[in-house]
Amino acid sequence: MSILASLTRAYTRLKDVPPFGYSKLEVGFCIVLRPDGQLAFDPIDLRTTNKKRAVGPKKILPTPLVQRTSGIKPNFLWDKTSYSLGISSKESDRIGEQHHEFVSFHKKWLADTNDDGLIVFRRFLDWWRPDFAKGQKWESEIKDQNVVFALVENYHSEYLHERDAAREVWDRILLSEETIEHVCLVTGQRDRIALSHPPIKNVDNAQSSGAFIVSFNDDAYRSYGHGAGDNAPVSEKAAFQYTAALNHFLANDSGHRLKIGDASTVFWADAEDAEAALLAEAVFPALFDPSDTEAGARDDVKILLERLQRGDQDIGDDLALRAGELAEKVRKGVRFYVLGLAPNAARLSIRFYYESDFGDLLRNYQRFVDDMRIEPPWYDGFPSLYRYLLETAVLRKKDNVPPNLAGEWMRSILNGTLYPISLLSTVLMRIRADGEVNALRVSMLKAVLTRNFKMEVPVALDPNERDKGYVLGRLFAVYEEMQRAALGDRVNATIKDKFYAAASSTPGRVFPILENGSTNHLAKIRKVNYGRFFNLQKLQEEIMDLLDPADEPYPAYFSAREQAMFGLGYHHQHSAFRARKNTQTEAFSGETSE
């Protein structure tokens, strides 16, 4: 199923989305009218203060007929004040023209109405002058806000655009818009074609006024003489439905949104069993950002998340949710969709799109978890994908995450395909740049080696592993430990600070130097702690014995694969030293290690 078709289908299941021809938009003020069309009292401020900014509530309003840029086109029974009242904080010669067009548009369509409320609004248009707002205490606050209208007798319960007569007029206006008829590519039915699609909003870093997935806004994009939306005919109804569903999912409080790199990621489920679909939608964000899971999350979500991260192998056949009550429904009966959107001028780039059974997604995610498993693990629980991505960014700033890398990695996780090879090179580059080899970075290196290079990579320290990169990584950690044992922890710059980047890429140049330096360090250790001297020397010899004597022990250079194994070996051996030190400290203080 295509992106547009799946979103159109999702729209039909959503309960809190506007009907065709309407949109959820922010409203700042309500103007209450007396029967003679004049203001009953000062306009009502509907806004509330949110993060030091006054924000109006979202109301279901007749949708704008066009995406206003340079043209003048009023909205029906609501608009910003430059149109509805002829006032604005921005000085422009167009304000008078905008207000005139607003008045003319409504007088044309309300000329024959018999509805009392619409007649009152027509009287308001005849009476109102922009000068009436001057000097009013509400003038500065209302300027450039969206304004709706209501009658004094029922302004608490109904706005003018919600009246049945207003809806009938609005339906006639929609049908009056010029268009053409074609077979819709989404529904397969012949219908009125949307020449321009409604805007998609709330995509991070995209235009605030909205952007588009389908757009033909220049003659260069015409095909065989077809203009605008006629190049890819989508019915007005289908265009409205897919954008309404997508805007609903993109809302910050929708529960259907994640941030993956520069991609605003939305997801939704389709299932005959509504509870199974809701469960799948609750599980998915917890998979990629466990820290975001609410403390009061459903028990079945917590159980599934814990089992996935623990690496239970039977997750595909038995989700163990509520003793299996929902297991089969979630595993086989839920179709799941994930869409990643990123800004690209006035259009949106599709970073990734995933569609499959939710059971397949769970299996692919579990494979990802297995690929990333490392010992010792990250200290702060199972990290989110966002936390991993920060390790690929300069200074660990989210704005520095390589944009294409995030989308490609997410796509490979969802589909169970090879990881982007740029993940390997990016992590290696960050390690060489700042010298930090931690569990998160080593997990990413291990994952690429496991999946892309089909290697049997040790999860924890393997004293028998003979891969040259892994062995030399362990040996480098031993030389670092020798320096620390000889000189203490207050060394200004350790051999890791000075030599890690060169040792991991060109070991032939560095290891002879480290080997000579280790002789001096061992001599100092022997004088103060013979047991420590004996253990380190013995470990050094055992690691050296793993190298093939018939081969050059220190190659001139290492490939990216070998550099990754070097980092893995270093991390395992370095962590073993730290664990031994912590155990000794606990024993000395009378504590026991769990």
N, C-alpha and C positions, 0 to 999 in steps of 0.2 A: 504494500500500500504506500502511495506517495505521501510526502510530508503534508501537502494541502488536504489530501483525502482523509488522512488520519486525524488531522486537526478538525476538519469539518465534522467527522464522526464524533470526535470528543465533544464538540459544541452541543450536540443533541443530548448528551448525558449530563451536562453541567446545569445546575439549578440556579446559580446566582449570576448568570450572564445576561446582558440585555437582549431583548428580542430584535429581530431584523429591523434595521432602520434607526436603531438607538445605540447610544454609547454611554459608558460611565465616565463622567468628566467632573472636574473640580468646580464647585460653585462657591463664590465668596459672599454674595448678598442676595436677599429676596426683597423685591419692591412690592409692597402691598397697596392695592388700589381700592378706592371708594367706588360706588356705583357710577359716579359722574366721571370716572377716569383719572381723578387726581390722587395724589399720594395720601393714604390714610394716616401715616405717620412716617417717621424717619425710616429709611431702609434698614432691614434687620441684618446684622452681621452674623453670618453662619459659621465663621471661622473659629478655630481654636489654636492656641499657641503650641507649637511642636518644635522643640529644639531651636528656640528663639525666633521662630518664623511662624507667622499666622497661616494656617493651612485650612482650606475649605473642605467640606465633606464631598465625597463622590456621589453624584446624582445621575440617574438614568435620564438622559436628554436626547432629543432628536439629533441624530448624528450630523456633523457638518457635511454639506453636500460636496465640498471639495477641500483639498489640503491647501489652505490659503498661504500663498507666498507673496506674489506681487499683485494678484487680482483682488477684486472686491466682491465678496459673496457673503451675504448675511446668513445667520442661522435662524431657525424657526422657534419663536417665542422664548429665546434666550440668546445672550451673546455677551462679549466683553463690552465695557462701557463706551468705547469709541464708536461702536455700532449702535448699541441699545439706547444710550443717553447722549451721545455726541460729545463726550468729555474724555480727556486722557491726560496723563502726566507728561506725555511726549508731545511736543509741538509738531504738528504736521498739517499740511494743506489737505491731506486725505481724510482727516477726521470728519469734516462736514460732509464729504462725499459718502463716507461709510455710513453715517447716520441717515442721510437722505435715502440711500439704497435700502437700509433696514426698514425705514418707514414705508417706502414704495412697495417693497416686497410683501409686507404684511397687509397693506391696504388692498393689494391685488388679490391675494388669496383669501382674505377675510371679508371681501366686499359683500358676498351673498350669505354670510353666516347668520343663523338665527339663534345661536347659542349666547346666552346672557353674558357669560364670562368673556367670550371673544369679542362681543360688542363693547364691553367695558374696556378691553385692551385697545380696541380701535379708537375709543374716545381718548384714551391716554395718549395715543400717537398724535391726535389732533391738538391736544392741549399742551404737551410737553415741549419746552424749549431748553436747549443746553444751558442758557444763562440762569435757569432756575436753580441750578446746583451751586452757583457762586455764593460764597459766604456761608454755606451750610457747614455745620460741624462735621458732617460725614463725608464732605466732598473729597478730601485728600485720601481717606481710607478706601473709598469705593472705586477710585480711578483704576482702570485696567483690570478690574476683577470681572469674572463671569457673573452675570446677573440673571435671575429668574423672576417670574411675576406670579402673584397670587391675588385672590379677592379677599377683602377684609373679613367676610363672614366665614371663611373656611381656610385661612392661610396656614393654619397649623396642620391641616390634613391633606391639602391638595394644591399643587401648582397648576397654572393655566395649561401648560403643555401636557398635563396628565388627564385632562378632561376628554371624554369620549369624542366630542365634536372636534377637538384639536387633533386627536389621533386620525380621524377621518380625513381632515384637511392634509395632514402630513402624508398620509398614504397617497393622496392625489398628487402631491408635490413630487414624491419619489417616482411615481409612474410618468410624470411629465418630463423628467430629465431625458435628454436626447441620448440614445445609445443604438446599438444594433443587436440583432439576434444571431446566435450561433449555437452549435452543440458545445456544451460546457465540458472542458477536459476533466473536471473533477467528478461531476455527477453523471455525465453521459446523456443528459437531457438538453433539448433545445430550449434556450431561455435568453433573457436579456443579459448582455455581456457587460461586465464592469470595465469601463475604459480606464479608470484609475482605481487602485485598491485602497482601502482605508489604511492609515499609517499604523505601524507597529511601534509601541512606545516602551520605555523603561529598559531598553537594552543599554548596558553600561557603555559610556563613551560614544554612543550614537547621538544623532541630532535630537535635541529635547522635544522638537515638534513631531518627531516620529520618523521612521525609515521604512524601507520596503524590501520584501523578498522578491516580488514580481513588480517590475517597473520598466516602462519604456518612455523616457522623457526627452528623446532627441531624435531627429530625423535619421541619425546614423544607425539607430536600432530598428528602423522600419524593415519589414520583410515582405517582399512582393507587394509593396504599396499599402500594407496594413498599418494602421496608426494605433499608437498607444496600446491598450489592453487587447486589441483585436489581434495582436501578434501571438498571444497565448490566451485564447478565450476561456475565461472563467466567469461563471454567472455572477450577477450582483449578489445573489443570496449566498452562494458558496464563498465568494470573496469576503463578504461580511462575516460569515460563520467562522472561517479559519482565522481571521484576524482577531475576532472577538475572543475566541478560545485562547489564542496565543497571548493576547494582552492580559487575559485573566491569569494565565500561568506565570507571566512575567511580573505580576504585581509582587511587591516585596513581602507581603503577608499571605501569599497564596498557598504556601506549603508545597509548591511545585517547582521551586527554583533553587539552583546551586550556582556557585561561582567557580569555574574551572579555568584558571589562567585568565585570558582576556575574554573568554566565552561566557555569556550569560546562558546557563544551561537550564532547560525546563524538561519535565518528565511527566508522563501520565500513563494510566493503565486502562485497559479495556477488558471487561469480563462480564459474563452473565450474572455472576454472583457479586453483588455490590460490596459485600464485606471483604471478599478476597481481593478485589481491586484496591480498596482502601488500605488493606494490610500491605500490599505490594508497594503502594505509594508512600506508606509510612516507613517501610524498610529501606527503600533506595537511598534517601538522603543520609540515613544513618550509616550506610556502607561507606560512603565517601567523605563523611565528616562526623565520626562518632562523637566528637566533643559537642556537636550541635544537638545531639539527642536529648530531649527533655528528661529531667529527673522522673517525671511522672509518665513516661512513655509506656505504652502497652507492654505487658509482660511477654507476649508472644514476639514482639519486635526485639526486646532485650535478649530473649533466649536465642532467637535466630542469629542476631548479631554476634553474640558470644560464641556460638558454635562455629560460625564462619571464621572468626578470627582465631579460634582455637585450632582450626584445621580438621574438624571432624570429617571423615571421608564419606559418610553416608548421607550427607546433607541433601544430595540430589534425590534420594529415594525416601527419606524420612526427615522432614523438617522439624519434627518433634514439637510442633506448636499446639498448645492445648491438648497434649497427648495425641496429636495426629488429627484433630478435628478439621483443621483447615489445610493440612499438608497437601492433599491431592489437589484441592482447588487452586492453591497458589502455584503449585509446581506445574500443573498441566492446563489450568483453565484461565490463565491471565496472560493477555498480550501486553507487552510493555514497550514504551516509546521514550527515547531520549533525544533531545535536539539541542545542539550547541550553536549559538548565534554570536557573531562578532561584528563590530561596526566596520563599514567600508563606504566612506562618503555618504551619499544619500541612500545607499542600499545596505543590505545585511549580508555578510558572508556566512555560509553554512560551514561551521568548523567540523561538525560530525552529526550524523543521524543514525540512530540505532532502532531497530524494530525486531523483536523476537519474543518467544515465550519467556516468562519471568524465570522459569526454572533454568533455562539456558543462561540467562544473565547471572543467576546465583552461582552456577557452576563455573562460569568464566571469572567471576569475582573471586571465588574460592581458589581458583588456579593462580590468580594474581596474588592473593594473600600468601599462598605457598611459595611463589617465586620470591616474594619480598621477605620471607622469614629468615631471620639471622639471630645468632647467639653471640654475645648477650644482646637482647633486644633494646630498642629505644626505651629510655627510662620512664617516659610519660605515657604509658599505655600504647594502644595501637594508633599510630598517627593517621591523620586524614591525608587525602591526596593533596590537598592544599599545602599541608605542612611539608610533604615531600617536595612539592614544586618550589617552595621557598629555598630549598637547598640548591636549586639550579640557578638562583638569581644572584646577581651582584649585590653584596651587602644584605642579602636576604630580604630585599624589598619586593613587595608584590608587583610593583610596576615594572620590575626588571625581569620577571619571569618570561622566558622566550615564548612569544605568543603561539607560534605554530607548534612548538613542542607540547604544550599543554593539551591542545586539541588532538594531536596525533596520538599522544599517550592514552588519553581517555578513550579514543576510538579503539585502540588495540586492546585495552582492558575489557571493554564491553563485548567486542567480537572475538576475543581469545586469539588474536593474531599476533604477529611479531611486534615487539616494541620498536618505536622509532630509534634508529641507530644514533640519532643526534642526542638521545638521552645519555648514552654512554660517553660520547665525546664531551658533552656539556658538564657532566659530573666530574669527569677527569680534569677538565679545564678549571673548575672551581677548586678542586683539591690542590692542584698545582699553584693556583693563585693565592689561596689563603692558608694552605697547609693543614686544613682540618679534615680528619678522617673519622667520621662518626657513623653510628649505626644506620642512620637514614641514607647517607650517601652510599655506604657499602651495600645496603639492601638493594638500591637501584642498580648498582654494578652487578651484583649477584643475579638479579632478575633478568637483565639483558643477556648475561652469559648463559643462564639456564635455558631461556626460551629461544633466543636468536642463534646462539652458537651450539645449542644442544649439548651442553657440557654437564657433567656430574660435579656440581660445585658444593663443597662442604658448607653445611649450615653453621656448625660450630668448629672449634679448633680441631684439626685433623693432623696428628703428629706423623701420619704415614703418607700424606699427600705429597706427590713428587713433582707436581707442576712447578716449573722453574720460577714463574712469576710469584706463585704462592710461597715457595720456599724462601726466595730472596726477600719477600715482604716480611716473613717471620724473622729472618736473620737481621733485617734492618731494625725491627722492634727490639731484638736482643741487644744490638749495639747501643740503641737508645737507653735501654735499661742499665747497661753497663755504665754509661756516662752518668746516669742519675744515681746509681749506687756509689760511684766513685766521687762525684762532685756535689751530690745533694740535689734538692728540688729547686734551688734558687739560682739555677744557671740562667744567664741572660738570654742565651739562644742555644737551644738544644740542637743535636744533629738533625732532628726532624725539621726544625725551623730552617736550617741551612741547606740540607741536602735532600729532603724528601722528593722534591720535584725532579731533580736530576737523577736520583737513585732509581726512581720508578720508571724513568724513560730511557736513560742511558747508564745502566748499571756498570758497564765496563769502565767508565770514567771515575765512578764514585766509590765502589766497594773496596778497591785496593786501599784507598785512603782511610776508609772506615775500619778496615781490618788492622791497619797499622795503629790507628788511634785506640782501638780496643785493647791492644797489648798494654799500653800505659794505664788504661782504666782498670784492667784486671789486676795489675801490679798494686794499685792503690787499694783495691777492694781486699786483696789478699792480706794486707797488713792489718786491716781493721775487722774483717769478718770473713774468716776462711770458709765457713759453710756456704756463704753467699757466693764467694769466688768459685768454689767447687761446682755449685749448681749451675751458675751461668756459663762457666767454661764447658761443662758437660753438655748443656743444652746447645751451645754453639757447635760443638763437635757433632752432636746428633743431627742437627739441621744440615750441616755441611755434608754429612754422609748421605743425605737424600739426593744430592746433586750427582749427576752421571760423571764419573771420573774421566770418561773418554770424550766428554764434551766440554766446551768452554764454560766454566762456572759463571762467569760474568759476561753476558752478551754485550755487544756494542750498543744495541738499542732494543727496546721492547715495543711490540705492537700495542694497539689500544686494548686488545683482549688480555695481553700479558700484564699491562699496567693495571687493569681491573683486578686480576688475580693477585697482583702485588698488594693492592689496597686491601683486598680481602684477607690475605695472609697477615699483613701488618695489624689490621684491626683485631683479628682473632688472638694473635700473640700478645699484643699490647693489652687487650682486655683481660687475658689470663694473668698477666703481671698485676694489673689493678685489682683483680679479684683476690689474688693471693695476699696483696698488701692489706686489703680491707679485712680479710679473714684474720690476719695477724693482729690488726688493730682491735678487732672485736674481742679476740681471745685475751689480749693484754688488758682490756678494760673490763673483762669479766662478762661480756655479752656473748651470746651464742648466735651463730649464723643459721638462718632458716634454709 
